[in-house]
Amino acid sequence: MNLLPKRKDKRVAFWQWFEANDQLYYELPDDKIEKLFYQLDKKIRKVNQDLSWEFSGELIDGKRKFVVSADGIVESFGDVIDLVQAAPALPHFDIVPFRQASDSEVSVESNGLRLTMDDIFYSHEVGAETKLIHLDLYIKGLTAENEEEYISLAFVLLDTAIGEYNVGMHIGEIGFGRYKYNRGVKPLDKLKELFKETENAAH
């Protein structure tokens, strides 16, 4: 006979904790934000170390958007989906799996470096067998010195262009280079149009 107590499901434990504190996360008082975000980060990583999250700064239809992300790590996509599906009804929150595509003007910054959609261009080819979209991204101002940070920022904008799930599941190899008025390339915000065309062709 197994007399050991059953361990609580990590997803259930997370949502029980969050539900008990959801009013604080809805209000996000200025004097408690740092502590609240630290606690949330610690709790969600108990479900999966790769998981991350985002809150909308402004309320949307009286709700705060709560995005659960895998930071593009495909192996953890299943845990994102499972955690969101396990969420209880939370009237103050809209729980969303993965960073979603957005048409809003977005800029991202790191250590004084800043990128927008207008700074990145792409060319592509579609794998004959895999049907994955292989990209070459050309970034204004890319150098050997800033390459690591610019590429990290470019991935964030790629998620913004077509969504984290699509980047993880439908984009293949990605190459990076400096933009030098390359012929035949298109602005990154046009990538969503290619993606729709590819989807339609697959049906």
C-alpha positions in Angstrom: 0.0 0.0 0.0 1.3 3.4 -1.0 0.8 5.8 2.0 2.8 8.6 0.5 0.7 11.8 -0.1 0.1 12.6 -3.7 2.0 15.6 -5.0 -0.2 18.5 -6.2 -0.2 19.0 -9.9 2.2 22.0 -10.6 -0.3 23.7 -12.8 -3.1 23.4 -10.2 -0.7 24.7 -7.5 0.2 27.7 -9.6 -3.3 28.7 -10.4 -4.4 28.2 -6.8 -1.7 30.6 -5.7 -2.4 33.1 -8.4 -6.2 33.0 -7.8 -5.5 33.8 -4.1 -3.5 36.8 -5.1 -5.2 37.9 -8.3 -6.5 41.2 -7.0 -3.0 42.4 -6.3 -1.9 41.4 -9.8 -4.9 43.2 -11.2 -4.2 46.4 -9.4 -0.4 46.3 -9.5 0.2 48.9 -6.8 3.4 50.8 -7.5 5.0 50.1 -4.1 4.6 46.3 -4.6 5.2 45.7 -8.3 8.8 44.6 -7.9 8.0 42.0 -5.2 4.9 40.8 -7.1 6.8 40.3 -10.3 9.6 38.4 -8.5 7.0 36.1 -6.8 5.2 35.4 -10.1 8.4 34.6 -11.9 9.4 32.2 -9.2 6.1 30.5 -9.1 5.6 30.1 -12.9 9.2 28.6 -13.2 8.2 25.9 -10.8 5.9 24.6 -13.6 8.7 24.8 -16.2 12.0 26.6 -15.8 11.6 27.9 -19.4 8.3 29.7 -18.9 8.0 33.4 -18.8 5.1 35.9 -18.7 3.9 39.3 -19.7 1.2 41.6 -18.4 -0.5 44.3 -20.4 0.3 47.7 -19.0 -3.2 49.0 -19.6 -6.5 47.3 -19.0 -8.3 46.0 -22.0 -12.1 46.0 -21.6 -11.6 46.0 -17.9 -9.2 43.1 -17.9 -5.5 42.7 -17.7 -3.9 40.5 -20.4 -1.7 37.8 -18.9 0.5 36.2 -21.5 2.2 32.9 -20.8 5.3 32.3 -23.0 8.0 29.8 -23.6 10.5 32.4 -24.8 10.5 30.6 -28.1 11.7 27.3 -26.7 9.7 24.8 -28.7 10.2 21.9 -26.3 8.2 23.9 -23.7 5.3 24.9 -25.9 3.3 22.0 -24.6 3.6 23.2 -21.0 2.4 26.7 -22.1 -0.7 25.2 -23.6 -1.3 22.9 -20.6 -0.9 25.7 -18.1 -3.3 28.1 -19.9 -5.9 25.3 -20.4 -5.7 24.6 -16.7 -6.5 28.2 -15.7 -9.6 28.8 -13.7 -12.2 31.4 -14.6 -10.5 34.7 -13.6 -12.8 37.7 -14.3 -10.0 40.2 -14.0 -7.7 38.5 -16.5 -7.5 37.4 -20.1 -5.1 34.4 -20.1 -3.3 34.1 -23.5 -0.9 31.4 -24.6 2.3 32.7 -26.4 3.3 36.2 -27.4 0.8 37.2 -30.1 1.4 39.0 -33.4 0.6 42.7 -33.2 0.0 45.4 -35.8 0.9 48.1 -33.2 4.1 50.1 -33.6 6.6 48.4 -31.4 10.2 49.3 -30.4 12.5 47.1 -28.2 15.5 48.3 -26.3 18.5 46.7 -24.5 21.6 48.4 -23.0 20.9 51.6 -25.0 20.3 49.8 -28.3 16.9 50.2 -29.9 15.2 48.4 -32.8 11.8 48.8 -34.5 10.1 46.9 -37.4 11.5 49.5 -39.8 15.1 48.5 -38.9 14.7 44.9 -40.1 14.2 43.4 -43.5 13.9 39.9 -44.7 14.3 37.5 -47.6 13.1 33.9 -47.5 12.7 30.5 -49.1 10.4 27.6 -48.3 11.8 24.2 -47.6 10.8 21.7 -50.3 10.2 18.9 -47.9 9.6 20.5 -44.5 7.6 23.5 -45.8 9.4 25.5 -43.1 10.1 29.2 -43.9 13.8 29.9 -43.9 14.7 33.5 -43.3 17.6 35.8 -43.7 17.1 38.9 -41.6 19.0 42.1 -42.4 19.3 44.6 -39.5 20.2 48.3 -39.8 23.3 49.1 -37.8 24.3 45.4 -37.1 28.0 45.1 -36.2 30.2 42.4 -34.6 30.1 44.4 -31.4 26.3 44.6 -31.0 25.4 41.4 -32.8 24.3 39.4 -29.8 22.0 42.1 -28.4 20.6 43.1 -31.8 19.8 39.5 -32.7 18.0 39.0 -29.3 15.9 42.2 -30.0 15.2 40.9 -33.6 13.7 37.7 -32.2 11.3 39.8 -30.0 10.2 41.7 -33.1 9.9 38.5 -35.1 7.4 37.3 -32.4 5.6 40.6 -32.8 5.4 40.2 -36.6 3.9 36.7 -36.7 3.5 35.4 -33.1 5.7 33.2 -30.9 3.9 30.0 -31.8 4.3 30.5 -35.6 8.0 31.4 -35.1 8.6 28.2 -33.2 6.6 25.9 -35.3 6.8 27.3 -38.9 10.1 29.1 -39.1 13.2 27.0 -40.0 16.7 28.4 -40.2 17.4 32.1 -39.6 20.4 33.9 -40.9 21.4 37.4 -39.8 23.3 40.2 -41.7 23.7 43.9 -41.8 21.2 45.8 -43.9 23.0 47.5 -46.8 20.1 48.5 -49.1 19.9 44.8 -50.1 17.9 44.3 -53.3 14.7 42.2 -53.2 14.3 42.3 -49.4 11.0 43.3 -47.7 10.3 45.1 -44.3 9.8 42.7 -41.4 6.2 43.8 -40.9 5.3 42.3 -44.3 6.2 38.8 -43.1 2.7 38.2 -41.9 1.4 38.5 -45.5 3.8 35.7 -46.6 2.7 33.6 -43.7 -0.9 33.9 -44.6 -0.1 33.0 -48.2 1.9 29.9 -47.0 -1.0 28.8 -44.8 -3.5 29.1 -47.6 -1.3 27.2 -50.0 -1.1 24.3 -47.4 -4.9 23.9 -47.3 
